[in-house]
Amino acid sequence: MEINKIVTDGTVTLTIKGRITAVEAGDFSTKVNEALSESSILRIDFKGISYIASAGLRVLVSTQKKITAAKGKLTLANVNEDVMEVFEVTGLDDILQFE
């Protein structure tokens, strides 16, 4: 998994490539928390993600809670159909914001 960060107008965008498995979830969590230390407005670009495990979903739920408490915003962008199906099956499509 590869994660790149761009900061634009107070928004941190993380662009991820690869798969978010249980093994990579720790690195994913670290990068997300680093981004949250810079801004409470976070955009995660899933264009290069083909798979997300439950550990990755837990990172997103935890992130959403932190951002809500900080009155910020979390947006997931460019989620492909297969990954979106995971969000729909788990009900996270009702909790998370997509563009």
Phi and psi in radians as a Rosetta constraint file:
Dihedral C 1 N 2 CA 2 C 2 CIRCULARHARMONIC -2.131 0.35
Dihedral N 2 CA 2 C 2 N 3 CIRCULARHARMONIC 2.330 0.35
Dihedral C 2 N 3 CA 3 C 3 CIRCULARHARMONIC -2.213 0.35
Dihedral N 3 CA 3 C 3 N 4 CIRCULARHARMONIC 2.185 0.35
Dihedral C 3 N 4 CA 4 C 4 CIRCULARHARMONIC -2.025 0.35
Dihedral N 4 CA 4 C 4 N 5 CIRCULARHARMONIC 2.537 0.35
Dihedral C 4 N 5 CA 5 C 5 CIRCULARHARMONIC -2.082 0.35
Dihedral N 5 CA 5 C 5 N 6 CIRCULARHARMONIC 2.392 0.35
Dihedral C 5 N 6 CA 6 C 6 CIRCULARHARMONIC -2.322 0.35
Dihedral N 6 CA 6 C 6 N 7 CIRCULARHARMONIC 2.367 0.35
Dihedral C 6 N 7 CA 7 C 7 CIRCULARHARMONIC -1.979 0.35
Dihedral N 7 CA 7 C 7 N 8 CIRCULARHARMONIC 2.149 0.35
Dihedral C 7 N 8 CA 8 C 8 CIRCULARHARMONIC -2.396 0.35
Dihedral N 8 CA 8 C 8 N 9 CIRCULARHARMONIC 2.122 0.35
Dihedral C 8 N 9 CA 9 C 9 CIRCULARHARMONIC 0.858 0.35
Dihedral N 9 CA 9 C 9 N 10 CIRCULARHARMONIC 0.755 0.35
Dihedral C 9 N 10 CA 10 C 10 CIRCULARHARMONIC 1.455 0.35
Dihedral N 10 CA 10 C 10 N 11 CIRCULARHARMONIC -0.036 0.35
Dihedral C 10 N 11 CA 11 C 11 CIRCULARHARMONIC -1.823 0.35
Dihedral N 11 CA 11 C 11 N 12 CIRCULARHARMONIC 2.248 0.35
Dihedral C 11 N 12 CA 12 C 12 CIRCULARHARMONIC -1.661 0.35
Dihedral N 12 CA 12 C 12 N 13 CIRCULARHARMONIC 2.174 0.35
Dihedral C 12 N 13 CA 13 C 13 CIRCULARHARMONIC -1.926 0.35
Dihedral N 13 CA 13 C 13 N 14 CIRCULARHARMONIC 2.167 0.35
Dihedral C 13 N 14 CA 14 C 14 CIRCULARHARMONIC -1.824 0.35
Dihedral N 14 CA 14 C 14 N 15 CIRCULARHARMONIC 2.142 0.35
Dihedral C 14 N 15 CA 15 C 15 CIRCULARHARMONIC -1.838 0.35
Dihedral N 15 CA 15 C 15 N 16 CIRCULARHARMONIC 2.139 0.35
Dihedral C 15 N 16 CA 16 C 16 CIRCULARHARMONIC -1.996 0.35
Dihedral N 16 CA 16 C 16 N 17 CIRCULARHARMONIC 2.416 0.35
Dihedral C 16 N 17 CA 17 C 17 CIRCULARHARMONIC -2.225 0.35
Dihedral N 17 CA 17 C 17 N 18 CIRCULARHARMONIC 2.409 0.35
Dihedral C 17 N 18 CA 18 C 18 CIRCULARHARMONIC 1.993 0.35
Dihedral N 18 CA 18 C 18 N 19 CIRCULARHARMONIC -2.500 0.35
Dihedral C 18 N 19 CA 19 C 19 CIRCULARHARMONIC -2.192 0.35
Dihedral N 19 CA 19 C 19 N 20 CIRCULARHARMONIC 2.457 0.35
Dihedral C 19 N 20 CA 20 C 20 CIRCULARHARMONIC -1.770 0.35
Dihedral N 20 CA 20 C 20 N 21 CIRCULARHARMONIC 1.606 0.35
Dihedral C 20 N 21 CA 21 C 21 CIRCULARHARMONIC -1.683 0.35
Dihedral N 21 CA 21 C 21 N 22 CIRCULARHARMONIC 3.136 0.35
Dihedral C 21 N 22 CA 22 C 22 CIRCULARHARMONIC -1.041 0.35
Dihedral N 22 CA 22 C 22 N 23 CIRCULARHARMONIC -0.611 0.35
Dihedral C 22 N 23 CA 23 C 23 CIRCULARHARMONIC -1.186 0.35
Dihedral N 23 CA 23 C 23 N 24 CIRCULARHARMONIC -0.771 0.35
Dihedral C 23 N 24 CA 24 C 24 CIRCULARHARMONIC -1.390 0.35
Dihedral N 24 CA 24 C 24 N 25 CIRCULARHARMONIC -0.238 0.35
Dihedral C 24 N 25 CA 25 C 25 CIRCULARHARMONIC -1.046 0.35
Dihedral N 25 CA 25 C 25 N 26 CIRCULARHARMONIC -0.585 0.35
Dihedral C 25 N 26 CA 26 C 26 CIRCULARHARMONIC -1.111 0.35
Dihedral N 26 CA 26 C 26 N 27 CIRCULARHARMONIC -0.802 0.35
Dihedral C 26 N 27 CA 27 C 27 CIRCULARHARMONIC -1.137 0.35
Dihedral N 27 CA 27 C 27 N 28 CIRCULARHARMONIC -0.689 0.35
Dihedral C 27 N 28 CA 28 C 28 CIRCULARHARMONIC -1.056 0.35
Dihedral N 28 CA 28 C 28 N 29 CIRCULARHARMONIC -0.809 0.35
Dihedral C 28 N 29 CA 29 C 29 CIRCULARHARMONIC -1.067 0.35
Dihedral N 29 CA 29 C 29 N 30 CIRCULARHARMONIC -0.766 0.35
Dihedral C 29 N 30 CA 30 C 30 CIRCULARHARMONIC -1.042 0.35
Dihedral N 30 CA 30 C 30 N 31 CIRCULARHARMONIC -0.818 0.35
Dihedral C 30 N 31 CA 31 C 31 CIRCULARHARMONIC -1.141 0.35
Dihedral N 31 CA 31 C 31 N 32 CIRCULARHARMONIC -0.694 0.35
Dihedral C 31 N 32 CA 32 C 32 CIRCULARHARMONIC -1.132 0.35
Dihedral N 32 CA 32 C 32 N 33 CIRCULARHARMONIC -0.774 0.35
Dihedral C 32 N 33 CA 33 C 33 CIRCULARHARMONIC -1.138 0.35
Dihedral N 33 CA 33 C 33 N 34 CIRCULARHARMONIC -0.635 0.35
Dihedral C 33 N 34 CA 34 C 34 CIRCULARHARMONIC -1.088 0.35
Dihedral N 34 CA 34 C 34 N 35 CIRCULARHARMONIC -0.743 0.35
Dihedral C 34 N 35 CA 35 C 35 CIRCULARHARMONIC -1.111 0.35
Dihedral N 35 CA 35 C 35 N 36 CIRCULARHARMONIC -0.693 0.35
Dihedral C 35 N 36 CA 36 C 36 CIRCULARHARMONIC -1.160 0.35
Dihedral N 36 CA 36 C 36 N 37 CIRCULARHARMONIC -0.436 0.35
Dihedral C 36 N 37 CA 37 C 37 CIRCULARHARMONIC -1.267 0.35
Dihedral N 37 CA 37 C 37 N 38 CIRCULARHARMONIC -0.301 0.35
Dihedral C 37 N 38 CA 38 C 38 CIRCULARHARMONIC -1.663 0.35
Dihedral N 38 CA 38 C 38 N 39 CIRCULARHARMONIC -0.576 0.35
Dihedral C 38 N 39 CA 39 C 39 CIRCULARHARMONIC -2.809 0.35
Dihedral N 39 CA 39 C 39 N 40 CIRCULARHARMONIC 2.638 0.35
Dihedral C 39 N 40 CA 40 C 40 CIRCULARHARMONIC -1.667 0.35
Dihedral N 40 CA 40 C 40 N 41 CIRCULARHARMONIC 0.157 0.35
Dihedral C 40 N 41 CA 41 C 41 CIRCULARHARMONIC -1.958 0.35
Dihedral N 41 CA 41 C 41 N 42 CIRCULARHARMONIC 1.923 0.35
Dihedral C 41 N 42 CA 42 C 42 CIRCULARHARMONIC -2.197 0.35
Dihedral N 42 CA 42 C 42 N 43 CIRCULARHARMONIC 2.296 0.35
Dihedral C 42 N 43 CA 43 C 43 CIRCULARHARMONIC -2.110 0.35
Dihedral N 43 CA 43 C 43 N 44 CIRCULARHARMONIC 2.210 0.35
Dihedral C 43 N 44 CA 44 C 44 CIRCULARHARMONIC -1.987 0.35
Dihedral N 44 CA 44 C 44 N 45 CIRCULARHARMONIC 2.066 0.35
Dihedral C 44 N 45 CA 45 C 45 CIRCULARHARMONIC -1.590 0.35
Dihedral N 45 CA 45 C 45 N 46 CIRCULARHARMONIC 1.985 0.35
Dihedral C 45 N 46 CA 46 C 46 CIRCULARHARMONIC -1.659 0.35
Dihedral N 46 CA 46 C 46 N 47 CIRCULARHARMONIC 0.219 0.35
Dihedral C 46 N 47 CA 47 C 47 CIRCULARHARMONIC -0.911 0.35
Dihedral N 47 CA 47 C 47 N 48 CIRCULARHARMONIC -0.670 0.35
Dihedral C 47 N 48 CA 48 C 48 CIRCULARHARMONIC -1.669 0.35
Dihedral N 48 CA 48 C 48 N 49 CIRCULARHARMONIC 0.202 0.35
Dihedral C 48 N 49 CA 49 C 49 CIRCULARHARMONIC -1.712 0.35
Dihedral N 49 CA 49 C 49 N 50 CIRCULARHARMONIC 2.211 0.35
Dihedral C 49 N 50 CA 50 C 50 CIRCULARHARMONIC -1.849 0.35
Dihedral N 50 CA 50 C 50 N 51 CIRCULARHARMONIC -0.192 0.35
Dihedral C 50 N 51 CA 51 C 51 CIRCULARHARMONIC -2.783 0.35
Dihedral N 51 CA 51 C 51 N 52 CIRCULARHARMONIC 2.482 0.35
Dihedral C 51 N 52 CA 52 C 52 CIRCULARHARMONIC -2.384 0.35
Dihedral N 52 CA 52 C 52 N 53 CIRCULARHARMONIC 2.212 0.35
Dihedral C 52 N 53 CA 53 C 53 CIRCULARHARMONIC -1.512 0.35
Dihedral N 53 CA 53 C 53 N 54 CIRCULARHARMONIC 2.964 0.35
Dihedral C 53 N 54 CA 54 C 54 CIRCULARHARMONIC -1.041 0.35
Dihedral N 54 CA 54 C 54 N 55 CIRCULARHARMONIC -0.551 0.35
Dihedral C 54 N 55 CA 55 C 55 CIRCULARHARMONIC -1.108 0.35
Dihedral N 55 CA 55 C 55 N 56 CIRCULARHARMONIC -0.647 0.35
Dihedral C 55 N 56 CA 56 C 56 CIRCULARHARMONIC -1.196 0.35
Dihedral N 56 CA 56 C 56 N 57 CIRCULARHARMONIC -0.641 0.35
Dihedral C 56 N 57 CA 57 C 57 CIRCULARHARMONIC -1.116 0.35
Dihedral N 57 CA 57 C 57 N 58 CIRCULARHARMONIC -0.691 0.35
Dihedral C 57 N 58 CA 58 C 58 CIRCULARHARMONIC -1.075 0.35
Dihedral N 58 CA 58 C 58 N 59 CIRCULARHARMONIC -0.676 0.35
Dihedral C 58 N 59 CA 59 C 59 CIRCULARHARMONIC -1.075 0.35
Dihedral N 59 CA 59 C 59 N 60 CIRCULARHARMONIC -0.742 0.35
Dihedral C 59 N 60 CA 60 C 60 CIRCULARHARMONIC -1.177 0.35
Dihedral N 60 CA 60 C 60 N 61 CIRCULARHARMONIC -0.704 0.35
Dihedral C 60 N 61 CA 61 C 61 CIRCULARHARMONIC -1.126 0.35
Dihedral N 61 CA 61 C 61 N 62 CIRCULARHARMONIC -0.786 0.35
Dihedral C 61 N 62 CA 62 C 62 CIRCULARHARMONIC -1.066 0.35
Dihedral N 62 CA 62 C 62 N 63 CIRCULARHARMONIC -0.738 0.35
Dihedral C 62 N 63 CA 63 C 63 CIRCULARHARMONIC -1.108 0.35
Dihedral N 63 CA 63 C 63 N 64 CIRCULARHARMONIC -0.745 0.35
Dihedral C 63 N 64 CA 64 C 64 CIRCULARHARMONIC -1.058 0.35
Dihedral N 64 CA 64 C 64 N 65 CIRCULARHARMONIC -0.724 0.35
Dihedral C 64 N 65 CA 65 C 65 CIRCULARHARMONIC -1.088 0.35
Dihedral N 65 CA 65 C 65 N 66 CIRCULARHARMONIC -0.787 0.35
Dihedral C 65 N 66 CA 66 C 66 CIRCULARHARMONIC -1.108 0.35
Dihedral N 66 CA 66 C 66 N 67 CIRCULARHARMONIC -0.749 0.35
Dihedral C 66 N 67 CA 67 C 67 CIRCULARHARMONIC -1.195 0.35
Dihedral N 67 CA 67 C 67 N 68 CIRCULARHARMONIC -0.684 0.35
Dihedral C 67 N 68 CA 68 C 68 CIRCULARHARMONIC -1.081 0.35
Dihedral N 68 CA 68 C 68 N 69 CIRCULARHARMONIC -0.754 0.35
Dihedral C 68 N 69 CA 69 C 69 CIRCULARHARMONIC -1.100 0.35
Dihedral N 69 CA 69 C 69 N 70 CIRCULARHARMONIC -0.557 0.35
Dihedral C 69 N 70 CA 70 C 70 CIRCULARHARMONIC -1.561 0.35
Dihedral N 70 CA 70 C 70 N 71 CIRCULARHARMONIC 0.072 0.35
Dihedral C 70 N 71 CA 71 C 71 CIRCULARHARMONIC 1.003 0.35
Dihedral N 71 CA 71 C 71 N 72 CIRCULARHARMONIC 0.672 0.35
Dihedral C 71 N 72 CA 72 C 72 CIRCULARHARMONIC -1.781 0.35
Dihedral N 72 CA 72 C 72 N 73 CIRCULARHARMONIC -2.708 0.35
Dihedral C 72 N 73 CA 73 C 73 CIRCULARHARMONIC -2.597 0.35
Dihedral N 73 CA 73 C 73 N 74 CIRCULARHARMONIC 2.321 0.35
Dihedral C 73 N 74 CA 74 C 74 CIRCULARHARMONIC -2.028 0.35
Dihedral N 74 CA 74 C 74 N 75 CIRCULARHARMONIC 2.222 0.35
Dihedral C 74 N 75 CA 75 C 75 CIRCULARHARMONIC -2.244 0.35
Dihedral N 75 CA 75 C 75 N 76 CIRCULARHARMONIC 2.353 0.35
Dihedral C 75 N 76 CA 76 C 76 CIRCULARHARMONIC -1.845 0.35
Dihedral N 76 CA 76 C 76 N 77 CIRCULARHARMONIC 2.232 0.35
Dihedral C 76 N 77 CA 77 C 77 CIRCULARHARMONIC -2.046 0.35
Dihedral N 77 CA 77 C 77 N 78 CIRCULARHARMONIC 2.667 0.35
Dihedral C 77 N 78 CA 78 C 78 CIRCULARHARMONIC 0.964 0.35
Dihedral N 78 CA 78 C 78 N 79 CIRCULARHARMONIC 0.743 0.35
Dihedral C 78 N 79 CA 79 C 79 CIRCULARHARMONIC -1.402 0.35
Dihedral N 79 CA 79 C 79 N 80 CIRCULARHARMONIC 2.168 0.35
Dihedral C 79 N 80 CA 80 C 80 CIRCULARHARMONIC -1.304 0.35
Dihedral N 80 CA 80 C 80 N 81 CIRCULARHARMONIC 2.960 0.35
Dihedral C 80 N 81 CA 81 C 81 CIRCULARHARMONIC -1.044 0.35
Dihedral N 81 CA 81 C 81 N 82 CIRCULARHARMONIC -0.727 0.35
Dihedral C 81 N 82 CA 82 C 82 CIRCULARHARMONIC -1.146 0.35
Dihedral N 82 CA 82 C 82 N 83 CIRCULARHARMONIC -0.767 0.35
Dihedral C 82 N 83 CA 83 C 83 CIRCULARHARMONIC -1.241 0.35
Dihedral N 83 CA 83 C 83 N 84 CIRCULARHARMONIC -0.659 0.35
Dihedral C 83 N 84 CA 84 C 84 CIRCULARHARMONIC -1.081 0.35
Dihedral N 84 CA 84 C 84 N 85 CIRCULARHARMONIC -0.606 0.35
Dihedral C 84 N 85 CA 85 C 85 CIRCULARHARMONIC -1.078 0.35
Dihedral N 85 CA 85 C 85 N 86 CIRCULARHARMONIC -0.644 0.35
Dihedral C 85 N 86 CA 86 C 86 CIRCULARHARMONIC -1.097 0.35
Dihedral N 86 CA 86 C 86 N 87 CIRCULARHARMONIC -0.774 0.35
Dihedral C 86 N 87 CA 87 C 87 CIRCULARHARMONIC -1.093 0.35
Dihedral N 87 CA 87 C 87 N 88 CIRCULARHARMONIC -0.679 0.35
Dihedral C 87 N 88 CA 88 C 88 CIRCULARHARMONIC -1.203 0.35
Dihedral N 88 CA 88 C 88 N 89 CIRCULARHARMONIC -0.784 0.35
Dihedral C 88 N 89 CA 89 C 89 CIRCULARHARMONIC -1.112 0.35
Dihedral N 89 CA 89 C 89 N 90 CIRCULARHARMONIC -0.629 0.35
Dihedral C 89 N 90 CA 90 C 90 CIRCULARHARMONIC -1.493 0.35
Dihedral N 90 CA 90 C 90 N 91 CIRCULARHARMONIC -0.144 0.35
Dihedral C 90 N 91 CA 91 C 91 CIRCULARHARMONIC 1.449 0.35
Dihedral N 91 CA 91 C 91 N 92 CIRCULARHARMONIC 0.064 0.35
Dihedral C 91 N 92 CA 92 C 92 CIRCULARHARMONIC -1.284 0.35
Dihedral N 92 CA 92 C 92 N 93 CIRCULARHARMONIC -0.248 0.35
Dihedral C 92 N 93 CA 93 C 93 CIRCULARHARMONIC -1.177 0.35
Dihedral N 93 CA 93 C 93 N 94 CIRCULARHARMONIC -0.319 0.35
Dihedral C 93 N 94 CA 94 C 94 CIRCULARHARMONIC -1.524 0.35
Dihedral N 94 CA 94 C 94 N 95 CIRCULARHARMONIC -0.303 0.35
Dihedral C 94 N 95 CA 95 C 95 CIRCULARHARMONIC -1.758 0.35
Dihedral N 95 CA 95 C 95 N 96 CIRCULARHARMONIC -0.677 0.35
Dihedral C 95 N 96 CA 96 C 96 CIRCULARHARMONIC -1.636 0.35
Dihedral N 96 CA 96 C 96 N 97 CIRCULARHARMONIC 2.741 0.35
Dihedral C 96 N 97 CA 97 C 97 CIRCULARHARMONIC -1.829 0.35
Dihedral N 97 CA 97 C 97 N 98 CIRCULARHARMONIC 2.345 0.35
Dihedral C 97 N 98 CA 98 C 98 CIRCULARHARMONIC -2.102 0.35
Dihedral N 98 CA 98 C 98 N 99 CIRCULARHARMONIC 2.629 0.35
